[in-house]
Every structure is written in C-alpha cells, then in structure tokens.
Amino acid sequence: TVDIGTNVFGLADVSINNLGGLAAGSYTLITSAGITGTVDPANATGLIAPGFNGTLSISGNDLVLTVTAASPYLAWAATFPTLTNTAFGFDFDNDGIATGLEWILGGNPTIADTASILPTMTGSAASGITLNFKREEDSIGVADLVVEYGTTLAGFPGSVVIGVTSSGPDGNGVTVSVNTVPDPDQVTVTIPASNASGGKLFARLRAILP
C-alpha cells in the first residue's frame, strides 16, 4: 500500500530525465494494492521536460503521469533556467520586449538584448515605412504576429497579419514578404505613404498568444 499524504505530493517530488524515449501518453508510476492521500492540485500539472507537460493523478490504486506535448513556446522558455516567469506577455528582463515576442524574434528573455533583435524600420511619411525582422518558425500556428500602423501613437487602426508565406498588397497597399529559406524566417513589411494621412505614419509589432 502507498500513502502519498494529503495535498503534499506533486510534480516537484518527481524527477524526470528525457533520454530520448519520452512521448505523449499515460505512464503508471506506482501500482499498489491500496493508495491513500491526494495529489496537490497546485503542483499537479507543469512542464516536466523540454517539450512535454505532465499531469499527476490517482487512478484506482495507481499513481499515473499523463504526458502531453508542451507548446513550442514553453519548450523554448524551459531552456532558460533563470526565467522564473514564463508568461507570454511578461517582460522578465525589463528590456521593453515581452518574453513571447523575444521568442519570436530570436532573443534571450533573461538579458537586455533589444538592440540586436528589434525590427529595423526605414522610411518616412513621404516614402512609407519598411519593417525588417526575424520570425521564429516554431511560432507559426502558436502565436499571432501582427504589424499595426496608424497616424498617431494613440491608436493603430491599420493592421496586417504575418502569415506563413508572402502576401499582399492588401486594400491599403501593404505587402508582406516572407523569406522561408533561412531559419528563422526573414520578414519584410512595406506600408506605403498613402496611409500617412496628416503627414505622419507609425508602426509597431505585436505578438498575441490566442
């Protein structure tokens, strides 16, 4: 028989090393003739190895670990041991770029590396704006990447979604060029001067986790 205590046993009590054979599925960790206690609900689910989430539960008299594939974002975040807050929109290193956007742009969320990963922007209200940046291919289908633009910093009514491949021009003449040969992708977004009503044009890059 096994006694795991009441709300004290969780993933923090289980050490898992993925030597290459870990896969999604259910694994019986303990088989017993009788089990007492409960799994700590606050520590029952989490990242157990890069690329994998685990959930501990009691099934009959057995302690079971259910393994599912973790999101590419969490798998990437797990490669930074000092990253104690992995929230997608949190700026852990206080460099002005949220951790989720750092992932997409190829940054390091634990150091201030703004200068090396920020999109480069060229042009003016007279000629339009061109943005160049890198896009991590693992983020495709996981996070939405959008370039927003407008004539003031108070609002960005125009937007274009960065898809898998090149697109446009759209109704506002905006084009997106995606070079998929390198990894990460190289993305160029061109916003024509016709969108600079009043003589000003601003643009920003946003990453959204649905």
N, C-alpha and C positions, 0 to 999 in steps of 0.2 A: 504494500500500500504506500501511497505518497501523500504527503502533506506539504502544499506549497504556500501555506499561510493565506491570510485574507487581505487582498488588495496590496500585496507587497511584491509579488513576482511579476516580472515583465521583461521586455527585450534587453534592458540594462543588465539582466542576470544571465543573458545568453550571448556567448561569443561565437561569431560565425566567420570563418575564413573561406572565401570562394576560391578554390583551387582550379576552377575551370569547369566544374560539373554542375554548378547551381543552375536551376531552371525553375520556371513558374510551376506551381503545383502545391500539393499538401504533403507535409512531412510529419510523421509521428515521432516526436522527440522522446516521449516517455509512455510506455504501455504499463498499466498497473491493474491490480485486482480491485483497487478502490482508491479514489483520489478525493482529497478534501482541500478546501481553500478556493480562492478565486484569483483570477489574473487581474492585475492592476489596470483598470481601463485607461488611465492616463499614460501608461507605458506599454500598451499592448500592440501598438502599430507604429512603424517607423522604418527608416532606411537601415537595412541590415548589411548591405554590401553595395559597392558601386553598381548602380543599375537595377537594384532589387529592393522592394519594400517587403516587410514581413508583418504578419499579424498572428499573435499568440491567442489560443483559445482552448477551452476544455471540451472534448467530445467524448461523451460517455465517461470512461475512466482514463482517458488518454489526454496527454498534453500535445497539441497539434500546432505546427507552424505552417501558415498558408503564405506562400511566396508569390508575389506578382511583380511584373516588370515595373521599375520606377520610371518616372518621366526622365527624358534626357537632361532636363534642367537640374533635377535633384541629383542625378548621377554626376553631372559636372560639378555641382556645388560640393558634393562629398569629397572631391579631390583637394579641397582646401580645408584642412583640419581646423584651422583657426577661425573659420567662418561659422560663428555661433548663431547667427540669424540668417536663415536661407529664404526669408520671404522675398518674393519676386520683385516687389516694389520698394524694398528697403535698401537704403544706401549705407551699407556696412562700413565702408572706408571713408565716407564723407567726402567723396571727390566730385559730387554733383551728378553721378550716373548711378541709377538704381542697379541692383545686382542682376536683375533679369536682363536689362539692356547690356550690362557688362558681358553676360554670357553670349548674347547675340553678336556683339561687336568684337568678341575675342579678347576681352580684358581680364584683369585679375581683380576679383572683388575685395581683396584684402590689402591692396596698396593703391595709392592715388596715381592712376595712370591715364588721366583724362587726355593729356596731350598726345598720347600715342594711339588712342582708339576713337577719339571724337571724329564725326564726319567732317570732311573738308567742304567748305562752301565757297563758291566763287560766283561772281556776277554782281548785278545791281538791279535797281528798279527799272533802269533803262534797258538792260540787256536780258533780264530774267535771272533766275538762280539755278545753279547746278550743284547738287549734293553728291559726294562720293563717299562710300563707306563699305565695310565688310559685313557679311551676314553669315553667321554660323549655320551650316546646312542642317544640323540636327534640330534647329529651332523651327524648321518648316513643318507646319501642321500642329505645332505645340503652342507657339505664341504668335499673335498677330503683330505684324510690323507695319506701321503706318507713317507716312510723311504728311504732316499737316502744314497748311500755309494760309496766310492772310495778310491784310494791310496794316494791322496793329498787333501789338503784343498782348492785347486784351482778349483777342479771340482769333481762332484759326478755322474759319468756316470751310476752307477747301481741304481736301484730303485725297490721298491715293494709297491704296494697299499694295505692299510689296509682295508680289506673288512668286511662284516657283520660277517662272520664266519672264522674259521681257513683255511689256505691254504698252498700249497707247499708240498715238496720242488719244487722251480721253476728251470729254466735252470741253475742258478748259485748256486743251493743248498740252497737258502734262504727259511726259513719256518716262517709262521706267526701262532701263537696260540692265539685264542680269547676265553677268558672265559666270557660267557654272563650271568653267574649266578649272579654275583654282578652287581650293577648299581652305578657308571659307570663300563663299561667292563674293564677287566684286559687283557692287550695285551703284548705278548712276541714275539720279532722278533729275530731270530738267523741267523747271517750271517757267514758262515763257513770260515775258514782260507784260503781256496782255492782262495778266492777273494783278498787276501793280496799280490798281485804281487809287488815285490820290498821290501817286509818286513813291509809294513805299511798298516793300514786299518782305515778309518774314517767313521763315520755315523752321520746323522742328521735327525731330524723330521721336516716335513713341512706340513702346513695346507693351503689349497687353496680353496677360495670361487669361484666357477665357475661363 
